[in-house]
Amino acid sequence: MKQTKEIMSLKELAEYMGLSVATIYRGVEKRQIPAAKVGKQWRFHKDTIDLWLAGKMTAGFSDPGYLQELQIKARLAEK
């Protein structure tokens, strides 16, 4: 199993999400995907992406505390 890095490049994020590099780039340019520009390259923090994705998926969940639980787990994992 391939281990995912904490900070990912555009290409690595595309592989992680199963999308094309062009799709990721468009999302970043439209400010739809959380990213940081380092020099001329985009970088993505895995935990931020995971929380962002979880937030996108919680609309269909009946438990409103689901995203909050994920955020707490992410913070605890950082310690």
Chimera marker file (.cmm) of the C-alpha trace (Angstrom):
<marker_set name="trace">
<marker id="1" x="0.000" y="0.000" z="0.000" r="1" g="1" b="0" radius="0.5"/>
<marker id="2" x="1.353" y="3.404" z="-1.002" r="1" g="1" b="0" radius="0.5"/>
<marker id="3" x="1.696" y="5.835" z="1.901" r="1" g="1" b="0" radius="0.5"/>
<marker id="4" x="0.367" y="9.344" z="1.322" r="1" g="1" b="0" radius="0.5"/>
<marker id="5" x="2.597" y="12.274" z="2.255" r="1" g="1" b="0" radius="0.5"/>
<marker id="6" x="1.374" y="15.060" z="4.563" r="1" g="1" b="0" radius="0.5"/>
<marker id="7" x="2.104" y="17.722" z="1.917" r="1" g="1" b="0" radius="0.5"/>
<marker id="8" x="1.200" y="16.798" z="-1.657" r="1" g="1" b="0" radius="0.5"/>
<marker id="9" x="1.957" y="18.260" z="-5.062" r="1" g="1" b="0" radius="0.5"/>
<marker id="10" x="-0.709" y="18.871" z="-7.698" r="1" g="1" b="0" radius="0.5"/>
<marker id="11" x="0.053" y="15.522" z="-9.333" r="1" g="1" b="0" radius="0.5"/>
<marker id="12" x="0.040" y="13.657" z="-6.002" r="1" g="1" b="0" radius="0.5"/>
<marker id="13" x="-3.314" y="15.192" z="-5.057" r="1" g="1" b="0" radius="0.5"/>
<marker id="14" x="-4.752" y="14.202" z="-8.429" r="1" g="1" b="0" radius="0.5"/>
<marker id="15" x="-3.635" y="10.602" z="-7.822" r="1" g="1" b="0" radius="0.5"/>
<marker id="16" x="-4.942" y="10.682" z="-4.234" r="1" g="1" b="0" radius="0.5"/>
<marker id="17" x="-8.367" y="11.907" z="-5.355" r="1" g="1" b="0" radius="0.5"/>
<marker id="18" x="-8.520" y="9.846" z="-8.539" r="1" g="1" b="0" radius="0.5"/>
<marker id="19" x="-8.897" y="12.941" z="-10.728" r="1" g="1" b="0" radius="0.5"/>
<marker id="20" x="-6.882" y="14.456" z="-13.544" r="1" g="1" b="0" radius="0.5"/>
<marker id="21" x="-4.234" y="17.091" z="-12.890" r="1" g="1" b="0" radius="0.5"/>
<marker id="22" x="-6.248" y="19.490" z="-15.078" r="1" g="1" b="0" radius="0.5"/>
<marker id="23" x="-9.373" y="18.995" z="-12.932" r="1" g="1" b="0" radius="0.5"/>
<marker id="24" x="-7.429" y="19.684" z="-9.732" r="1" g="1" b="0" radius="0.5"/>
<marker id="25" x="-5.783" y="22.751" z="-11.280" r="1" g="1" b="0" radius="0.5"/>
<marker id="26" x="-9.160" y="24.167" z="-12.354" r="1" g="1" b="0" radius="0.5"/>
<marker id="27" x="-10.531" y="23.636" z="-8.842" r="1" g="1" b="0" radius="0.5"/>
<marker id="28" x="-7.554" y="25.430" z="-7.333" r="1" g="1" b="0" radius="0.5"/>
<marker id="29" x="-7.770" y="28.343" z="-9.765" r="1" g="1" b="0" radius="0.5"/>
<marker id="30" x="-11.491" y="28.728" z="-8.950" r="1" g="1" b="0" radius="0.5"/>
<marker id="31" x="-10.603" y="28.585" z="-5.219" r="1" g="1" b="0" radius="0.5"/>
<marker id="32" x="-12.745" y="25.473" z="-4.789" r="1" g="1" b="0" radius="0.5"/>
<marker id="33" x="-9.894" y="23.301" z="-3.466" r="1" g="1" b="0" radius="0.5"/>
<marker id="34" x="-7.846" y="24.443" z="-0.436" r="1" g="1" b="0" radius="0.5"/>
<marker id="35" x="-4.237" y="24.990" z="-1.498" r="1" g="1" b="0" radius="0.5"/>
<marker id="36" x="-1.096" y="27.001" z="-0.832" r="1" g="1" b="0" radius="0.5"/>
<marker id="37" x="1.147" y="28.382" z="-3.533" r="1" g="1" b="0" radius="0.5"/>
<marker id="38" x="4.831" y="27.878" z="-2.753" r="1" g="1" b="0" radius="0.5"/>
<marker id="39" x="6.891" y="29.726" z="-5.307" r="1" g="1" b="0" radius="0.5"/>
<marker id="40" x="5.280" y="28.792" z="-8.607" r="1" g="1" b="0" radius="0.5"/>
<marker id="41" x="3.877" y="25.460" z="-7.428" r="1" g="1" b="0" radius="0.5"/>
<marker id="42" x="0.696" y="24.489" z="-5.598" r="1" g="1" b="0" radius="0.5"/>
<marker id="43" x="0.877" y="22.393" z="-2.424" r="1" g="1" b="0" radius="0.5"/>
<marker id="44" x="-1.892" y="20.633" z="-0.522" r="1" g="1" b="0" radius="0.5"/>
<marker id="45" x="-2.004" y="19.535" z="3.131" r="1" g="1" b="0" radius="0.5"/>
<marker id="46" x="-3.515" y="16.055" z="3.358" r="1" g="1" b="0" radius="0.5"/>
<marker id="47" x="-5.447" y="16.719" z="6.590" r="1" g="1" b="0" radius="0.5"/>
<marker id="48" x="-6.974" y="19.884" z="5.119" r="1" g="1" b="0" radius="0.5"/>
<marker id="49" x="-7.994" y="18.033" z="1.968" r="1" g="1" b="0" radius="0.5"/>
<marker id="50" x="-9.499" y="15.193" z="4.018" r="1" g="1" b="0" radius="0.5"/>
<marker id="51" x="-11.535" y="17.651" z="6.123" r="1" g="1" b="0" radius="0.5"/>
<marker id="52" x="-12.609" y="19.537" z="2.998" r="1" g="1" b="0" radius="0.5"/>
<marker id="53" x="-13.753" y="16.287" z="1.373" r="1" g="1" b="0" radius="0.5"/>
<marker id="54" x="-15.557" y="15.215" z="4.548" r="1" g="1" b="0" radius="0.5"/>
<marker id="55" x="-17.377" y="18.549" z="4.570" r="1" g="1" b="0" radius="0.5"/>
<marker id="56" x="-18.476" y="17.972" z="0.977" r="1" g="1" b="0" radius="0.5"/>
<marker id="57" x="-19.864" y="14.539" z="1.875" r="1" g="1" b="0" radius="0.5"/>
<marker id="58" x="-21.636" y="15.415" z="5.133" r="1" g="1" b="0" radius="0.5"/>
<marker id="59" x="-24.559" y="17.026" z="3.341" r="1" g="1" b="0" radius="0.5"/>
<marker id="60" x="-26.103" y="13.573" z="2.990" r="1" g="1" b="0" radius="0.5"/>
<marker id="61" x="-25.395" y="12.461" z="6.561" r="1" g="1" b="0" radius="0.5"/>
<marker id="62" x="-28.034" y="12.773" z="9.251" r="1" g="1" b="0" radius="0.5"/>
<marker id="63" x="-25.440" y="13.292" z="12.013" r="1" g="1" b="0" radius="0.5"/>
<marker id="64" x="-24.455" y="16.992" z="12.135" r="1" g="1" b="0" radius="0.5"/>
<marker id="65" x="-21.552" y="16.240" z="14.501" r="1" g="1" b="0" radius="0.5"/>
<marker id="66" x="-19.734" y="14.082" z="11.945" r="1" g="1" b="0" radius="0.5"/>
<marker id="67" x="-17.480" y="16.831" z="10.544" r="1" g="1" b="0" radius="0.5"/>
<marker id="68" x="-16.748" y="18.158" z="14.022" r="1" g="1" b="0" radius="0.5"/>
<marker id="69" x="-15.691" y="14.658" z="15.091" r="1" g="1" b="0" radius="0.5"/>
<marker id="70" x="-13.346" y="14.416" z="12.087" r="1" g="1" b="0" radius="0.5"/>
<marker id="71" x="-11.823" y="17.792" z="12.924" r="1" g="1" b="0" radius="0.5"/>
<marker id="72" x="-11.188" y="16.743" z="16.519" r="1" g="1" b="0" radius="0.5"/>
<marker id="73" x="-9.592" y="13.468" z="15.382" r="1" g="1" b="0" radius="0.5"/>
<marker id="74" x="-7.358" y="15.363" z="12.941" r="1" g="1" b="0" radius="0.5"/>
<marker id="75" x="-6.203" y="17.738" z="15.682" r="1" g="1" b="0" radius="0.5"/>
<marker id="76" x="-5.482" y="14.858" z="18.061" r="1" g="1" b="0" radius="0.5"/>
<marker id="77" x="-3.506" y="13.052" z="15.360" r="1" g="1" b="0" radius="0.5"/>
<marker id="78" x="-1.258" y="16.124" z="14.989" r="1" g="1" b="0" radius="0.5"/>
<marker id="79" x="-0.199" y="15.946" z="18.648" r="1" g="1" b="0" radius="0.5"/>
<link id1="1" id2="2" r="1" g="1" b="0" radius="0.2"/>
<link id1="2" id2="3" r="1" g="1" b="0" radius="0.2"/>
<link id1="3" id2="4" r="1" g="1" b="0" radius="0.2"/>
<link id1="4" id2="5" r="1" g="1" b="0" radius="0.2"/>
<link id1="5" id2="6" r="1" g="1" b="0" radius="0.2"/>
<link id1="6" id2="7" r="1" g="1" b="0" radius="0.2"/>
<link id1="7" id2="8" r="1" g="1" b="0" radius="0.2"/>
<link id1="8" id2="9" r="1" g="1" b="0" radius="0.2"/>
<link id1="9" id2="10" r="1" g="1" b="0" radius="0.2"/>
<link id1="10" id2="11" r="1" g="1" b="0" radius="0.2"/>
<link id1="11" id2="12" r="1" g="1" b="0" radius="0.2"/>
<link id1="12" id2="13" r="1" g="1" b="0" radius="0.2"/>
<link id1="13" id2="14" r="1" g="1" b="0" radius="0.2"/>
<link id1="14" id2="15" r="1" g="1" b="0" radius="0.2"/>
<link id1="15" id2="16" r="1" g="1" b="0" radius="0.2"/>
<link id1="16" id2="17" r="1" g="1" b="0" radius="0.2"/>
<link id1="17" id2="18" r="1" g="1" b="0" radius="0.2"/>
<link id1="18" id2="19" r="1" g="1" b="0" radius="0.2"/>
<link id1="19" id2="20" r="1" g="1" b="0" radius="0.2"/>
<link id1="20" id2="21" r="1" g="1" b="0" radius="0.2"/>
<link id1="21" id2="22" r="1" g="1" b="0" radius="0.2"/>
<link id1="22" id2="23" r="1" g="1" b="0" radius="0.2"/>
<link id1="23" id2="24" r="1" g="1" b="0" radius="0.2"/>
<link id1="24" id2="25" r="1" g="1" b="0" radius="0.2"/>
<link id1="25" id2="26" r="1" g="1" b="0" radius="0.2"/>
<link id1="26" id2="27" r="1" g="1" b="0" radius="0.2"/>
<link id1="27" id2="28" r="1" g="1" b="0" radius="0.2"/>
<link id1="28" id2="29" r="1" g="1" b="0" radius="0.2"/>
<link id1="29" id2="30" r="1" g="1" b="0" radius="0.2"/>
<link id1="30" id2="31" r="1" g="1" b="0" radius="0.2"/>
<link id1="31" id2="32" r="1" g="1" b="0" radius="0.2"/>
<link id1="32" id2="33" r="1" g="1" b="0" radius="0.2"/>
<link id1="33" id2="34" r="1" g="1" b="0" radius="0.2"/>
<link id1="34" id2="35" r="1" g="1" b="0" radius="0.2"/>
<link id1="35" id2="36" r="1" g="1" b="0" radius="0.2"/>
<link id1="36" id2="37" r="1" g="1" b="0" radius="0.2"/>
<link id1="37" id2="38" r="1" g="1" b="0" radius="0.2"/>
<link id1="38" id2="39" r="1" g="1" b="0" radius="0.2"/>
<link id1="39" id2="40" r="1" g="1" b="0" radius="0.2"/>
<link id1="40" id2="41" r="1" g="1" b="0" radius="0.2"/>
<link id1="41" id2="42" r="1" g="1" b="0" radius="0.2"/>
<link id1="42" id2="43" r="1" g="1" b="0" radius="0.2"/>
<link id1="43" id2="44" r="1" g="1" b="0" radius="0.2"/>
<link id1="44" id2="45" r="1" g="1" b="0" radius="0.2"/>
<link id1="45" id2="46" r="1" g="1" b="0" radius="0.2"/>
<link id1="46" id2="47" r="1" g="1" b="0" radius="0.2"/>
<link id1="47" id2="48" r="1" g="1" b="0" radius="0.2"/>
<link id1="48" id2="49" r="1" g="1" b="0" radius="0.2"/>
<link id1="49" id2="50" r="1" g="1" b="0" radius="0.2"/>
<link id1="50" id2="51" r="1" g="1" b="0" radius="0.2"/>
<link id1="51" id2="52" r="1" g="1" b="0" radius="0.2"/>
<link id1="52" id2="53" r="1" g="1" b="0" radius="0.2"/>
<link id1="53" id2="54" r="1" g="1" b="0" radius="0.2"/>
<link id1="54" id2="55" r="1" g="1" b="0" radius="0.2"/>
<link id1="55" id2="56" r="1" g="1" b="0" radius="0.2"/>
<link id1="56" id2="57" r="1" g="1" b="0" radius="0.2"/>
<link id1="57" id2="58" r="1" g="1" b="0" radius="0.2"/>
<link id1="58" id2="59" r="1" g="1" b="0" radius="0.2"/>
<link id1="59" id2="60" r="1" g="1" b="0" radius="0.2"/>
<link id1="60" id2="61" r="1" g="1" b="0" radius="0.2"/>
<link id1="61" id2="62" r="1" g="1" b="0" radius="0.2"/>
<link id1="62" id2="63" r="1" g="1" b="0" radius="0.2"/>
<link id1="63" id2="64" r="1" g="1" b="0" radius="0.2"/>
<link id1="64" id2="65" r="1" g="1" b="0" radius="0.2"/>
<link id1="65" id2="66" r="1" g="1" b="0" radius="0.2"/>
<link id1="66" id2="67" r="1" g="1" b="0" radius="0.2"/>
<link id1="67" id2="68" r="1" g="1" b="0" radius="0.2"/>
<link id1="68" id2="69" r="1" g="1" b="0" radius="0.2"/>
<link id1="69" id2="70" r="1" g="1" b="0" radius="0.2"/>
<link id1="70" id2="71" r="1" g="1" b="0" radius="0.2"/>
<link id1="71" id2="72" r="1" g="1" b="0" radius="0.2"/>
<link id1="72" id2="73" r="1" g="1" b="0" radius="0.2"/>
<link id1="73" id2="74" r="1" g="1" b="0" radius="0.2"/>
<link id1="74" id2="75" r="1" g="1" b="0" radius="0.2"/>
<link id1="75" id2="76" r="1" g="1" b="0" radius="0.2"/>
<link id1="76" id2="77" r="1" g="1" b="0" radius="0.2"/>
<link id1="77" id2="78" r="1" g="1" b="0" radius="0.2"/>
<link id1="78" id2="79" r="1" g="1" b="0" radius="0.2"/>
</marker_set>
